[in-house]
Amino acid sequence: MEEWKYRTKKKRRKKRTFPWQALLYILLGVLLFFGVVYGSEVLLRLFRQPPSETPRPTGVLLPRVGEMEVVVYFANADFTALVGEKRRIVRDERWMERVIGELLKGPENKDLFNALPPGTRLNAVFVEGKTAYVDLSAEMAKNQSGGTSQEFLSVYAIVDTLTAFPEIEAVKILIDGKETKTLCGHIDISAPLRRDERIIAKIQ
């Protein structure tokens, strides 16, 4: 009887050791799991290539700078038609100012004449939609000769020059920032004007 009790106690003691072994296995498994996870992350950081020094794009597209050929129009000798001259200008965000600047310089051909009145200055030029707004100084109106031909050609020298570009379909002329119905009583400029190629004689 005593031997049976001794064996029972011995068996019970052996059973109590089993949870400790299981707990040890679980602990080893957890350590192995975290070792694999975090160890792989450390290795990736060690062997990962350093970031490129190339600057990231800011989302702002800088203007493409270069040269382009444009045609600007001047009056023929008897002020009955426009004749185009080819010029090369810098292509940047101020290209329209440069085009009008070429008009204000006058023709290189001595047989042609500047259709814009003397003293005319460019105040500003900008685009809204497909319409270019050209703001000129008061001399554009005050220094007109009074004849229909000069007024007509001075207006369409600007209109036909700028509407040669696909992004511009019409031109609105302003005088010192204000709308006006006419320059000297012959041509209505109260609304944007579209291209008129009937008055273009040739391009040199």
C-alpha positions in Angstrom: 0.0 0.0 0.0 2.7 2.5 0.9 4.6 1.5 -2.3 1.5 2.3 -4.3 1.2 5.7 -2.7 4.9 6.4 -3.4 4.5 5.5 -7.0 1.4 7.8 -7.3 3.2 10.7 -5.9 6.1 10.1 -8.2 3.9 10.0 -11.2 2.2 13.2 -10.1 5.6 14.9 -9.7 6.5 13.9 -13.2 3.3 15.3 -14.7 4.0 18.7 -13.0 7.2 19.1 -15.0 5.4 19.0 -18.4 4.0 22.6 -18.4 7.5 24.0 -17.9 8.8 22.2 -20.9 5.9 23.5 -23.1 6.4 27.0 -21.8 10.1 26.8 -22.7 9.3 25.6 -26.2 6.8 28.5 -26.6 9.3 31.0 -25.4 11.9 29.7 -27.8 9.4 29.9 -30.7 8.5 33.5 -29.9 12.2 34.5 -29.7 12.9 32.7 -33.0 9.9 34.5 -34.7 11.0 38.0 -33.5 14.6 37.2 -34.4 13.6 36.3 -38.0 11.3 39.4 -38.4 13.6 42.0 -36.9 16.8 40.4 -38.1 15.6 40.5 -41.7 14.6 44.2 -41.3 18.1 45.0 -40.0 19.7 43.2 -42.9 17.5 45.1 -45.4 18.6 48.4 -43.8 22.2 47.4 -44.0 22.1 46.4 -47.7 19.6 48.9 -48.9 21.1 51.4 -51.4 21.4 55.0 -50.2 18.7 57.4 -51.6 19.6 59.2 -54.9 20.8 62.8 -54.6 18.7 63.8 -57.6 16.2 66.4 -56.4 12.6 65.5 -56.4 10.3 67.2 -58.9 8.4 70.1 -57.3 5.4 69.9 -59.6 6.3 73.3 -61.1 7.2 73.1 -64.8 9.9 75.6 -65.6 9.5 77.4 -69.0 11.4 75.9 -71.8 14.1 78.4 -72.9 15.3 78.4 -76.5 14.7 80.2 -79.7 11.8 80.3 -82.0 11.0 82.0 -85.4 8.1 84.5 -85.5 6.6 86.6 -88.2 5.8 90.3 -87.5 3.9 92.5 -89.8 4.6 96.0 -91.2 2.9 98.3 -93.7 4.0 98.4 -97.3 5.0 101.6 -99.0 1.5 102.9 -99.8 -0.2 101.5 -96.6 -2.5 99.2 -98.4 -1.3 95.8 -97.1 0.9 94.1 -94.5 4.2 92.4 -95.2 5.7 89.9 -92.8 9.3 89.8 -91.6 10.8 86.8 -89.9 12.5 87.3 -86.6 14.1 85.0 -84.0 13.3 85.6 -80.4 14.0 83.9 -77.1 11.2 81.4 -76.1 10.4 81.9 -72.5 7.5 83.1 -70.3 7.8 86.6 -71.8 7.7 85.6 -75.4 4.6 87.7 -76.2 6.3 90.8 -74.9 9.3 90.0 -77.1 7.0 89.6 -80.2 5.3 93.0 -79.6 8.8 94.4 -78.9 9.8 93.4 -82.4 6.8 95.1 -83.8 7.7 98.3 -82.0 11.3 98.2 -83.3 10.0 98.6 -86.8 11.0 96.8 -90.1 14.5 95.9 -91.2 13.5 96.3 -94.8 13.8 100.0 -95.7 10.9 99.7 -98.2 8.5 98.9 -95.3 7.0 101.1 -92.5 6.0 100.6 -89.0 2.2 100.5 -88.9 2.2 101.4 -85.2 2.3 105.2 -84.5 5.6 106.6 -83.2 6.0 106.8 -79.5 3.8 103.8 -78.9 4.9 101.7 -75.9 3.8 98.3 -74.5 2.3 98.5 -71.0 1.4 94.8 -70.7 0.3 91.7 -72.6 -1.5 88.7 -71.2 -3.7 85.8 -72.3 -7.1 84.8 -71.0 -8.5 81.7 -72.6 -7.7 82.0 -76.3 -7.7 85.8 -76.3 -4.5 87.9 -76.0 -4.9 91.3 -74.3 -2.4 93.9 -75.5 -2.2 97.1 -73.4 -0.5 99.9 -75.2 0.3 103.5 -74.3 -1.9 106.5 -75.2 0.4 107.2 -78.2 -1.2 104.3 -80.0 -4.4 106.4 -80.4 -3.0 110.0 -80.1 -0.4 109.6 -82.8 -2.6 108.1 -85.5 -2.4 110.0 -88.8 -6.2 110.2 -88.9 -6.5 108.1 -92.0 -8.4 104.8 -92.2 -5.4 102.9 -93.7 -3.0 103.5 -90.9 -5.6 102.8 -88.2 -6.6 99.6 -89.9 -3.0 98.4 -90.5 -1.8 99.3 -87.0 -4.6 97.2 -85.5 -4.1 94.2 -87.7 -0.3 94.3 -87.6 -0.8 93.3 -83.9 -3.8 90.9 -84.5 -2.2 89.0 -87.4 1.1 88.8 -85.6 -0.2 87.2 -82.4 -2.9 85.0 -84.0 -0.3 83.1 -85.9 0.2 81.2 -82.7 -2.2 78.3 -82.2 -2.9 79.2 -78.6 -4.3 82.7 -79.6 -7.5 83.0 -81.6 -8.3 86.7 -81.0 -6.6 89.9 -79.8 -8.1 92.7 -77.6 -6.3 96.1 -77.7 -6.4 98.2 -74.6 -5.1 101.8 -74.2 -3.5 102.5 -70.9 -5.4 99.6 -69.3 -8.8 100.7 -70.5 -11.2 99.5 -73.2 -11.9 101.9 -76.1 -14.3 101.7 -79.0 -11.9 103.0 -81.6 -8.4 104.5 -82.0 -9.4 107.5 -84.2 -12.9 106.8 -85.4 -12.6 104.1 -88.2 -12.0 100.7 -86.7 -14.1 99.2 -84.0 -11.8 97.6 -81.3 -14.4 97.3 -78.5 -14.4 93.5 -79.0 -11.5 91.0 -79.5 -10.5 90.8 -83.2 -9.7 87.7 -85.1 -7.1 87.1 -87.8 -7.6 88.6 -91.3 -5.2 87.3 -93.9 -6.8 89.2 -96.8 -4.6 92.2 -96.0 -1.3 90.2 -95.9 0.6 90.8 -99.1 3.6 88.5 -98.5 6.2 87.3 -96.0 9.8 88.1 -96.5 
